Amino acid sequence: MIFVETERLILRRPRDSDLDALMPGWADPEMTRYTVRRDDPRSFLRQLIADMRAKRPGDLDPGGPWFQLILESRADGAVVGDIGIGFDVPGEKQVELGYRILPAHQRRNYVREALTGLIPWLIDAHGIHRFVALAAAENVASVAILRSLGFRQEGHFYESFLRDGRWLDDLYFALLAREWRGGR
């Protein structure tokens, strides 16, 4: 099922056939340096895909409040990444957004394009009032994307994320639906 289409992307429900394409984003230590690492990423992804096939965006079960969308290239059908939407995280009518672009597709503004299509859909289809996102302070690309979309930094959590024996800072960003509508 397709949820959003942009000029270059289709944002859709995961399929079983996406598993191998997603593996680098969930298993490569470089790709997971700012996220939670999974002991068995293949099993995790297999379950995630099954959960997404069994629920609609906004459903809590199976698998909790998160809904994962696949970013597919309209040009060639390649999986370029994924976006997670945490419904009611951190509260009612709010979503937390998380994203990853696979190494072969980075630096092409896919996250910006995907979020530019996704945010209005979430406002219209789900009545979302507020969007939040966390980014490691040293993840310069992610911080730049959020700022370019009008997200404002609302917090700086010092040494809040342990990765490879090193404490990283997280930056907390937010955007209100009315700010999105007013700024576009």
C-alpha positions in Angstrom: 0.0 0.0 0.0 1.3 3.4 -1.0 0.8 6.2 1.6 2.7 9.2 0.0 4.3 9.9 -3.4 6.7 12.6 -4.1 8.6 13.6 -7.3 11.2 10.8 -6.8 9.9 8.6 -4.1 7.1 6.3 -3.1 6.5 5.9 0.7 4.8 2.5 1.2 4.2 -0.4 3.5 7.2 -2.8 3.8 7.1 -6.1 1.9 8.9 -9.4 2.6 11.1 -8.7 -0.4 12.5 -5.5 1.2 14.4 -7.5 3.8 17.7 -7.9 2.0 17.7 -4.3 0.8 17.1 -3.0 4.3 19.9 -5.0 6.0 22.7 -2.6 5.4 20.8 0.2 7.1 20.1 -2.0 10.2 23.2 -4.1 10.4 26.2 -2.0 9.3 27.9 -0.5 12.3 28.5 2.8 10.4 24.7 3.0 9.7 23.7 2.3 13.2 26.2 4.5 15.0 23.4 6.9 16.2 20.7 4.3 16.7 19.9 1.2 18.8 21.8 -1.8 17.5 20.0 -5.1 17.1 21.7 -8.4 18.1 20.0 -10.1 15.2 19.0 -7.5 12.6 17.7 -10.0 10.1 15.2 -11.5 12.6 14.3 -8.0 13.9 13.6 -6.8 10.3 11.6 -10.0 9.5 9.4 -9.3 12.6 9.1 -5.6 11.8 8.0 -6.3 8.2 5.4 -8.8 9.5 4.1 -6.3 12.1 3.8 -3.5 9.5 1.9 -5.8 7.2 -0.6 -6.6 10.0 -1.4 -3.0 11.1 -2.2 0.5 9.8 -0.3 3.7 10.6 -1.4 4.8 14.1 -2.3 1.3 15.4 -0.5 0.3 18.6 -0.4 -3.4 17.9 1.3 -5.4 16.8 4.8 -4.2 17.6 4.0 -1.0 19.5 3.3 2.6 18.3 6.0 2.7 15.6 5.1 2.4 11.9 7.9 1.9 9.4 7.6 3.1 5.8 9.8 2.1 2.9 11.3 4.8 0.7 11.3 3.4 -2.8 12.7 5.2 -5.9 10.1 5.9 -8.5 12.7 5.7 -11.2 13.9 2.1 -10.7 12.0 0.7 -7.7 15.1 0.5 -5.5 14.7 0.7 -1.7 16.6 3.8 -0.8 15.8 3.8 3.0 13.0 3.9 5.6 11.2 6.2 7.9 9.8 5.4 11.3 6.8 7.2 12.7 6.2 6.8 16.4 2.5 7.6 16.8 1.6 9.3 20.1 5.3 9.5 20.9 5.8 11.6 23.0 2.0 12.2 23.5 -1.4 12.4 21.9 -1.5 13.8 18.4 2.3 13.8 18.2 4.7 11.7 16.3 8.4 11.1 16.6 10.2 10.7 13.2 13.3 8.7 12.5 14.9 8.0 9.2 17.8 6.2 7.5 19.0 6.3 3.9 21.0 3.4 2.7 24.6 4.1 1.9 24.3 3.9 -1.9 21.5 6.5 -1.9 22.8 9.1 0.6 23.4 12.8 -0.2 20.5 13.1 -2.7 18.1 14.9 -0.4 15.8 11.9 -0.1 15.0 12.5 3.6 14.0 16.1 3.0 11.8 15.1 0.0 10.2 12.2 2.0 9.5 14.4 5.0 8.1 17.2 2.8 5.6 14.7 1.5 5.0 12.8 4.8 4.3 15.7 7.1 1.3 17.1 5.3 -0.1 13.5 5.0 0.3 13.0 8.7 -1.4 16.3 9.4 -4.3 15.6 7.0 -4.8 11.8 7.5 -4.0 11.5 11.2 -4.6 15.0 12.7 -1.0 15.3 13.9 -0.4 18.4 15.9 3.4 18.1 16.7 6.4 16.4 15.2 9.5 15.6 17.1 12.9 14.1 16.1 16.1 13.3 18.0 19.5 13.6 16.3 22.9 12.9 17.7 24.7 16.3 18.0 27.5 15.0 15.9 25.2 13.8 13.1 25.6 17.1 11.2 23.6 15.9 8.2 20.5 14.9 10.2 20.6 18.1 12.2 20.9 20.2 9.0 17.9 18.4 7.4 15.7 19.0 10.5 16.6 22.7 10.6 16.1 23.2 6.9 12.5 21.8 7.3 11.8 24.4 10.0 12.2 22.1 13.1 13.5 24.1 16.1 15.9 22.7 18.6 14.0 22.4 21.9 16.6 20.5 23.9 20.1 19.3 24.2 20.6 16.1 26.2 24.2 15.8 27.3 25.9 12.4 27.2 22.5 10.7 26.9 23.4 7.9 24.4 26.1 5.3 25.0 27.7 4.0 21.8 30.8 2.0 21.6 32.0 3.0 25.0 31.5 6.7 24.3 28.7 9.0 25.5 27.0 11.1 22.8 24.8 14.1 23.1 21.3 14.1 21.6 19.5 17.1 20.2 15.7 17.3 20.5 13.8 19.0 17.7 10.1 19.8 17.2 7.7 21.3 14.7 4.1 22.2 15.1 1.6 21.4 12.3 0.5 25.1 12.2 4.2 26.1 11.7 4.5 23.7 8.8 1.3 25.0 7.2 2.2 28.6 7.9 5.8 28.3 6.6 4.9 26.6 3.3 
